[in-house]
Amino acid sequence: MRSTNFFLLILIPFFLACEENLTIAIPAGQEQLVVEGHIEQGAPPVVVLTRSVPVFAGATPADIEASFVHGAQVVVSHAGKSYTLKEVPVAAFWPQLRRVVSEQYGIPEERLASGSDFIFYVYTSEELLGEIGKSYQLRISHEGRVLTSSTTIPNLNPLEGLFLEPHPDPAKDSLFTLYYRYRDPDTLGNSVRYFTKRNSEPFYPGYFASVFNDELINGVQNLTYPLDRGEPRGQEVDLDTYSYFGRGDTIVVRWASIDLAHYRFWLTLENERNNNGSPIGSPNTTRSNIIGGLGVWGGYGVTYHRIVVE
């Protein structure tokens, strides 16, 4: 999924460290369609369809508006029946759709409810709701291009529980680390993506890593491990408080089972983000599961877990 433009962007901090001024001609990459779509149990499918843009392109509201792809034919097939998804602007979102979009994309529901000053479009259907253990095929047609993908909503794989430990520094006794208890099934390949919600904030995925896999812990019956607080993308992380929760916080963990192709997409995408310009970072290619385009079509088997920091 890494384009030539994106690879050069990673190297820019290294070039800027050199004393000699360099002028680099960066060719424009071929435009592709980018999918970020998902379906979870009891909820409608949501597909965001955009165009790829050069890494040095602008990010004005007009640029964002222009990146959305309108008028595509988006079809999800399940159990021998096909559902054509309709394009819906944010102003027309109904309550369930607002909740699903908020939880998946980390957008406050009140921002989605206002609609008037926020640019966002999805393809969705009120006729189709996801089911545990079922498979869903995606087909997108637009201007002669066809994109396909398939995903499954895995069986639920909930946590055993949550608990808290205070910060090791007594001077920071208002900060707490969240831990989870987990019992891994004895079948290999179980994968999870997690999000956390603090008080009235939306759900945010883990900042540096939001996915786990049981390749090294298959069948472990009593796993205890810390869980970093999710953070919104695009803002600077405060390393003094990163990963911690505060006294009085109400915490909800969105713990979602995902299939292996879905896991590999987020794992490789997050590795690419974390390298972020390092000239010595390991080579990485984001592993899209979209044939004919970029991005991901993924199923989620979601459970929720709540704890209050007393």
N, C-alpha and C positions, 0 to 999 in steps of 0.2 A: 504493500500500500504506500510505501515511501516513494515519493517522486524525486526527480533530480533537484527540483527547486527546494524541496523540503530538506534534502540532504545538505545542500549548500547552506541553508539557514542554520543548521546545526553547527557548521564550521565557522560561522561568522565571528563568534567571540574569540576564536583562535586567530582569525585574520586581524581583528582589531587590536590584538595584543602586539602585533608586529609594528615596528617603527616605520617601515616603508609603506607608503600609500599604495593600495592595490585597487585596480578597476576591473571588475569581473562582469562579463556579459552573461546574463542568466537567461537561457531560452525559456519561453513559455511552454508549460506542459500541456498535453492534450486534455481538454475538458472531459471529465467523467461524471457519471451520476453517483451520488453518495447516499446510502441508505442508513438510517438508524431506526430500526423497527423492533418492536417487541410485543409479546402477548403473554399474559399471566392468567392464572385460574380466576374465573368469575369476572373477568374484565374484557373489554373490547380490544382488538388489535390496534396498535398505534404505529404508523409509519411516517417518519419525517424524510422527505425527499428533497435533496439540494444538489446544486452543481458544485464540483470542485472548483476552487479559485486559487490563483497564484499566491504563494506565501507572502508576497509583499503587496498584495492588493489592499485597498482601503477597507475599513470596517464601519462606514457610515450607515445610518438607517436605510438609505437607498441601496447600498451595496448588499446589506443583509436581505432586504426585500427582494432584490434581483436574484439572490442565490437560490430561493425556493423554486421548485419545479412545479408548475401548475398544469393541469389538464392531462396528467398521466393516467393510464389505465392500471390500477393496482388491484390485484385479485389474490385473495387468500383461499386456498382449498383445504378442506378437512373432511375426512370420512366420506369421500365421494361427492361432496357438495362444494360449489364455488361461491364465494362472497365477493362482490365488487365493492371496494372501499370508496367512500366519497371523500372529497377534499373539504375540510372544515377549517375556517379561520378561527382564531382564538376567541373572537367576540361571540361565536356561536357554540362554544363548548358547553355541554351540559355537565351537571355536578360530578357524575362518575368519571367522565372524561377528564375534567379538571384535576380530580384527585390522582388519576393514573399518570397524567402528564407531569403533574407536580412531583410525584414520588420518583418518577424515572429520570427526569431532567433537572431536578433541584430548583424548580421555579416556584416561588411562593404562590399559593392558591389565590390569594387576594390580587396578585399581579395578573394572573390569568383571568380572574373574574372581571377586572376593570376593562380589559380588552382593548380599549380605545388607543392606548399609547404603547402597545406591545405588539411586535410583529412576530407571528408564529402561525404556521399552518401544519395540519396533520392530515393523513388519510386514515380513515377509520370506518367502522361499521357498528350500528346498533343491533344488528341481527346476530352477530357472532360473539360468543363469550368463550374464553379459554377453559380447557378442562385438563386436570392432572393426568399425565401419562399419555396424552394424545400428541400427534404430529401435525404440523401445519406447513403447507407449501406456499411460498410467496412467488408471484410473477408480476413484474412491472414492465409495461410497454410505453415507450415515449419516443416519438420522432424517429422511428425505425430501430431503436435500441431496445433490447429485451434483457432484463435482469431476472435471475431466479435464485431461490434459496429454499432451504428447509430447516425446520427446527422442531424441538420437542419440549413440552413442559414436563420436566422430570417429577418423580414422586417427591413429596415433601420430606425434608431432611432437617427437622427443627433442632434448635439448641436444647440442651438439658437445663440451662439456667444462666443467669448473669449474677455477678457480684462485683464489689468495688474494693479497691485498696487505696489508702491515702498516699500522697506524694512522699517520697523518702526524706525530703528536706522539711524539717519541722516548721521552717519559716513559710512554707507553702502548703500548710495543712488544709487550706480551702480547696485544693486541687486533688482530684481522684482519678485513678486509672480504672477503666472498665475491663473486666475479664469475662470470658465466656467459658461454659462447660459444654463439652460436645462429645457425643458417642458416634463414631464413624461406622456406617454399615460395613459388613464384611464382603462387599462387592467393590471391585476396583473401578475407579472412574468417577466417583462422586465429586462434584464441583459446586462451588458456592460463590455468589457475589453478595456483598453486604453494603448496607447504607445505615447511617445513624441520623436520628432526629433529636434535636435538643430544644425542649420547650416549644415555642411557636415557630421555630425555624423549619424549613422544608427538609426532606431527607437528602443527605449528601453521601456519595460513595466515599470509601477510603481514599485519601488524597494520593498517597504514593502507591498503594496496592489495595484493590477492592475485591480481588478474587483469590480463592483458595482451591486446592485440589488435594485429593487424598493419596497421591502417588507414594508419599513417604510415610503416611500414617494409616494406611488401609486397615480397618478393623480395630483401631485403638478405641478402647471402651471408656476411658476416663481422661480426656484431653482437656487441659486448662491452659488458656492463652490470652494475653491482652489483646484488646480490640481498639485501634486508634479511632478517635472521633473523626467523622467525616468532615470535609472542608469543601467550600465552593471553589471551583476552578477559576483561575484568572485573578486571584487576589494573593497578596504576599502572606506567607505563613509566619505567624509569631512562634518562633521555636521555643520560647519560654513556656508557652501554654499549649503548644501543639500536642494533640492526642489526648489531653486531659479534659475532664468535666469538672464543673464547679459545684460547691455546696448548694443545695436547693434545686439543682437541675432535674427535670424529668426527661428520661432517656428512653427512646424507642428504637430498637434495632430491627431493621427490615432484612431478613435473612432469606436469600433466594437461591434455591437449587437451579443449576443451569447445566446444559449438556456440554460435552467436551469442545465442540467447535465454537460454541458461545464463549466458553472459558478461554480458549486460546486467543480469540479476538481481543478481549479485554487485557489479558496478560501481556500480549505483545504490544498493544497500543500503549499501555502504562509503562512498559519498559522503554518504549521510544520516547515518551514524554519525560521520563526520569533521566534519560541520557541528556536531553535538552542542551545540545550544543557541545557536549564534551568530545574533544578530538580523540580521546582514548577510550570512549565508551564502546561496548561490544556492538558489532553490527546487528541490526534488528530490522525485520520486516513485519509490519502488522498483518496478521493472518485473517483477512476478511473471509466470511463465508458466503459472500455475494458473488455469483457467477455472472460476469458481464459488467460489473461495477465495483464499487468500494463500499465498505461499511459492514453492518451486521444485521441479521434478523435472528432474534433470540427469544427463547421461551423462559419464563420464570415461574418456579413453584415457590410461592412466598409464604413465610410465617413471620409473625411480629412478636417481639419480646420487650417487656417494659420493666424499668426499674427507676426508683427515685433516689437521688443522692441526699440522704438525711443530714 
